[in-house]
Amino acid sequence: MTPIYGRKMRYSQILAIRVLESIVLKKIIIMKDIAIKLASANDAIKIEPIFSLYREFYGMEKDIQRTIDFLRERLEGNESILLYAERNGNIIGFTQLYPTFSSASLRKAYVLNDLYVIETERKQGIAKLLINESIEIAERDECVRISLSTAKDNPAQTLYEKMGFKESSFKFYNYNIRELN
């Protein structure tokens, strides 16, 4: 680990910060009022409102403290990369990547597990910015792919396909350990 800004960070975090610093500068030129930022554990409280909206979209009950704790734990433990879009100090979208590995390719991969843009900001390119940032991070981390799954009726599928995501030939199953609430 390398000390940066008075704390130790993993190489992938340093790389992600450097990537995002250069990417944000490029995007500000394209969309002057939107900044894409890399979240830290200290951002959990300010990300909670939009993360709760995302959870409610999927039928989950709002639980502010559990949401903050969940985000903080993921970010403190370097278990996820969370990017958020901010306009005029307001968070208007986010995406979260979880690292995983591909045994077949012997490479790292990311799961784009969460992507959400508030309703009033949709169809303005924000999701595309967040996905592009995710792709750039995955490329710099030498990942083999980014995987995502979505509801069969999610209209965002069109965006995913336009951005180069391909429908997998694999069929996915879940074994639920606990009921969701």
C-alpha positions as semicolon CSV with decimal commas, in nm:
position;residue;x (nm);y (nm);z (nm)
1;M;0,000;0,000;0,000
2;T;0,111;0,354;-0,073
3;P;0,039;0,646;0,162
4;I;-0,162;0,917;-0,011
5;Y;-0,315;1,218;0,160
6;G;-0,213;1,087;0,502
7;R;-0,371;0,741;0,468
8;K;-0,279;0,414;0,307
9;M;-0,448;0,323;-0,015
10;R;-0,438;0,025;-0,246
11;Y;-0,288;0,064;-0,590
12;S;-0,630;0,018;-0,751
13;Q;-0,767;0,306;-0,542
14;I;-0,478;0,532;-0,640
15;L;-0,524;0,436;-1,002
16;A;-0,899;0,496;-0,980
17;I;-0,846;0,839;-0,826
18;R;-0,593;0,936;-1,095
19;V;-0,821;0,803;-1,367
20;L;-1,119;0,987;-1,229
21;E;-0,927;1,310;-1,187
22;S;-0,835;1,305;-1,556
23;I;-1,177;1,179;-1,664
24;V;-1,365;1,443;-1,466
25;L;-1,163;1,716;-1,637
26;K;-1,263;1,577;-1,977
27;K;-1,631;1,543;-1,884
28;I;-1,654;1,894;-1,742
29;I;-1,567;2,018;-2,089
30;I;-1,848;1,807;-2,237
31;M;-2,109;1,866;-1,967
32;K;-1,990;2,170;-1,773
33;D;-2,244;2,142;-1,492
34;I;-2,197;1,770;-1,413
35;A;-1,908;1,621;-1,219
36;I;-1,848;1,248;-1,181
37;K;-1,688;1,175;-0,846
38;L;-1,540;0,872;-0,676
39;A;-1,711;0,812;-0,342
40;S;-1,527;0,749;-0,018
41;A;-1,667;0,611;0,305
42;N;-1,710;0,971;0,421
43;D;-1,965;1,023;0,141
44;A;-2,205;0,752;0,266
45;I;-2,438;1,000;0,438
46;K;-2,473;1,226;0,133
47;I;-2,521;0,928;-0,102
48;E;-2,788;0,766;0,117
49;P;-3,088;0,966;-0,020
50;I;-3,032;0,861;-0,383
51;F;-2,932;0,508;-0,282
52;S;-3,258;0,482;-0,084
53;L;-3,453;0,599;-0,391
54;Y;-3,281;0,324;-0,590
55;R;-3,375;0,063;-0,327
56;E;-3,735;0,188;-0,318
57;F;-3,747;0,159;-0,699
58;Y;-3,679;-0,213;-0,646
59;G;-3,947;-0,244;-0,379
60;M;-3,725;-0,231;-0,070
61;E;-3,829;-0,047;0,243
62;K;-3,638;0,268;0,331
63;D;-3,386;0,217;0,612
64;I;-3,158;0,518;0,637
65;Q;-2,913;0,388;0,897
66;R;-2,873;0,041;0,742
67;T;-2,817;0,205;0,403
68;I;-2,549;0,439;0,540
69;D;-2,382;0,149;0,723
70;F;-2,395;-0,069;0,411
71;L;-2,237;0,199;0,192
72;R;-1,974;0,287;0,450
73;E;-1,877;-0,080;0,499
74;R;-1,843;-0,141;0,125
75;L;-1,633;0,170;0,073
76;E;-1,417;0,138;0,386
77;G;-1,346;-0,226;0,307
78;N;-1,257;-0,149;-0,058
79;E;-1,537;-0,388;-0,154
80;S;-1,686;-0,159;-0,415
81;I;-1,621;0,142;-0,634
82;L;-1,906;0,390;-0,620
83;L;-1,920;0,676;-0,868
84;Y;-2,175;0,953;-0,843
85;A;-2,287;1,234;-1,069
86;E;-2,328;1,572;-0,912
87;R;-2,489;1,885;-1,053
88;N;-2,483;2,210;-0,856
89;G;-2,402;2,020;-0,536
90;N;-2,687;1,771;-0,581
91;I;-2,630;1,401;-0,642
92;I;-2,837;1,306;-0,945
93;G;-2,708;0,959;-1,026
94;F;-2,469;0,686;-0,921
95;T;-2,326;0,352;-1,017
96;Q;-2,156;0,089;-0,807
97;L;-1,905;-0,169;-0,923
98;Y;-1,817;-0,482;-0,729
99;P;-1,491;-0,660;-0,806
100;T;-1,496;-1,028;-0,892
101;F;-1,279;-1,268;-1,088
102;S;-1,310;-1,486;-1,394
103;S;-1,158;-1,828;-1,336
104;A;-1,183;-1,912;-1,705
105;S;-0,987;-1,606;-1,818
106;L;-0,773;-1,583;-1,504
107;R;-0,855;-1,211;-1,485
108;K;-1,032;-0,960;-1,269
109;A;-1,383;-0,845;-1,365
110;Y;-1,638;-0,598;-1,232
111;V;-2,008;-0,638;-1,175
112;L;-2,198;-0,319;-1,246
113;N;-2,448;-0,394;-0,974
114;D;-2,624;-0,062;-0,932
115;L;-2,703;0,222;-1,170
116;Y;-2,958;0,487;-1,093
117;V;-3,039;0,837;-1,216
118;I;-3,315;1,041;-1,054
119;E;-3,623;1,056;-1,271
120;T;-3,605;1,426;-1,355
121;E;-3,247;1,382;-1,485
122;R;-3,301;1,078;-1,706
123;K;-3,243;1,083;-2,083
124;Q;-2,974;1,351;-2,047
125;G;-2,664;1,133;-2,079
126;I;-2,588;1,095;-1,709
127;A;-2,616;0,714;-1,706
128;K;-2,390;0,707;-2,011
129;L;-2,129;0,921;-1,829
130;L;-2,139;0,689;-1,529
131;I;-2,107;0,377;-1,745
132;N;-1,820;0,531;-1,944
133;E;-1,636;0,608;-1,620
134;S;-1,692;0,248;-1,510
135;I;-1,556;0,114;-1,839
136;E;-1,246;0,333;-1,815
137;I;-1,177;0,213;-1,460
138;A;-1,221;-0,150;-1,566
139;E;-0,986;-0,100;-1,861
140;R;-0,721;0,061;-1,639
141;D;-0,758;-0,223;-1,385
142;E;-0,706;-0,469;-1,674
143;C;-1,043;-0,638;-1,621
144;V;-1,169;-0,892;-1,870
145;R;-1,525;-0,752;-1,859
146;I;-1,799;-0,567;-1,680
147;S;-2,112;-0,773;-1,623
148;L;-2,456;-0,648;-1,536
149;S;-2,801;-0,793;-1,505
150;T;-3,127;-0,607;-1,529
151;A;-3,499;-0,664;-1,526
152;K;-3,634;-0,805;-1,852
153;D;-3,857;-0,499;-1,895
154;N;-3,596;-0,235;-1,802
155;P;-3,587;0,028;-2,079
156;A;-3,219;0,094;-1,999
157;Q;-3,136;-0,222;-2,195
158;T;-3,130;-0,008;-2,508
159;L;-2,861;0,213;-2,355
160;Y;-2,655;-0,089;-2,243
161;E;-2,667;-0,235;-2,593
162;K;-2,578;0,098;-2,757
163;M;-2,276;0,118;-2,528
164;G;-2,153;-0,226;-2,633
165;F;-2,295;-0,457;-2,369
166;K;-2,406;-0,788;-2,520
167;E;-2,671;-1,021;-2,388
168;S;-2,499;-1,319;-2,231
169;S;-2,554;-1,673;-2,349
170;F;-2,549;-1,779;-1,983
171;K;-2,861;-1,830;-1,779
172;F;-2,838;-1,691;-1,427
173;Y;-2,993;-1,840;-1,115
174;N;-3,024;-1,715;-0,760
175;Y;-3,054;-1,914;-0,441
176;N;-3,209;-1,684;-0,180
177;I;-3,073;-1,734;0,170
178;R;-3,299;-1,470;0,326
179;E;-3,617;-1,299;0,224
180;L;-3,561;-0,946;0,099
181;N;-3,719;-0,660;0,288
